[in-house]
Amino acid sequence: MNASTESGRRYRAIAAAAGDPGYAATAVMAGETALSLALDGDRLPPAAGSLTPATALGNVLVERLREAGHTYEVISLT
């Protein structure tokens, strides 16, 4: 996925995981989200309102997903 900012900077985001994205990867994401909530509450960002898992769990979830074999990367194109 490519994106650009109002100032003209361009970025590419890459997300990858083994397995079918509709089944295997989604199951890992749901499981790691639940484990983050259950086991890492002291490391989570402060909560406020209705949030996406990435916003609510921040780097805690990213670290867990990377350990489970997922890849998340943002590359500056400019």
C-alpha positions in Angstrom: 0.0 0.0 0.0 1.4 3.4 -0.9 0.4 6.7 0.8 1.5 10.3 0.7 1.3 13.1 3.2 0.0 16.6 2.6 3.7 17.8 2.4 4.3 15.3 -0.4 6.3 12.7 1.4 5.5 9.2 0.1 5.5 5.9 2.0 4.9 2.2 1.3 3.5 -0.1 3.9 4.1 -3.8 3.8 2.2 -6.4 5.8 2.8 -10.1 5.2 2.1 -13.4 7.0 2.2 -17.1 6.2 -1.0 -18.8 5.3 -4.3 -17.8 3.8 -5.1 -14.2 4.8 -8.8 -15.0 5.4 -8.1 -17.9 7.8 -4.6 -18.6 9.1 -3.3 -15.0 9.3 -6.6 -13.7 10.7 -6.7 -16.4 13.4 -3.2 -15.5 14.5 -4.1 -11.8 14.6 -7.2 -12.5 16.7 -5.3 -14.9 19.0 -2.4 -12.5 19.6 -4.8 -9.6 20.2 -6.5 -11.7 22.9 -3.2 -12.6 24.5 -2.1 -9.0 24.4 -5.2 -8.0 26.4 -5.0 -10.9 28.8 -1.2 -10.9 29.5 0.2 -7.5 28.6 -2.2 -5.0 30.2 0.5 -3.2 32.0 2.3 -2.5 28.7 -0.7 -1.3 26.7 -1.3 2.4 25.8 -4.0 4.3 27.7 -7.5 3.4 26.4 -10.1 5.9 25.2 -13.2 5.2 23.3 -13.7 2.7 20.4 -10.3 1.9 19.0 -8.9 -0.4 16.3 -6.7 -3.2 17.7 -3.6 -1.5 16.3 -4.4 1.7 18.1 -5.6 0.1 21.3 -2.7 -2.3 21.7 0.1 -0.4 19.9 3.6 -2.0 19.8 2.5 -4.8 22.2 0.4 -6.3 19.4 3.0 -5.6 16.7 5.7 -7.4 18.7 3.5 -10.4 19.3 2.6 -10.6 15.6 6.2 -10.3 14.5 7.1 -13.1 17.0 4.3 -15.2 15.3 5.9 -14.7 11.9 4.1 -11.6 10.5 6.0 -8.8 8.8 5.1 -5.2 9.2 7.2 -2.5 7.6 7.0 1.1 6.5 9.4 2.4 3.8 10.0 6.1 3.0 9.9 6.5 -0.8 11.0 10.2 -0.8 
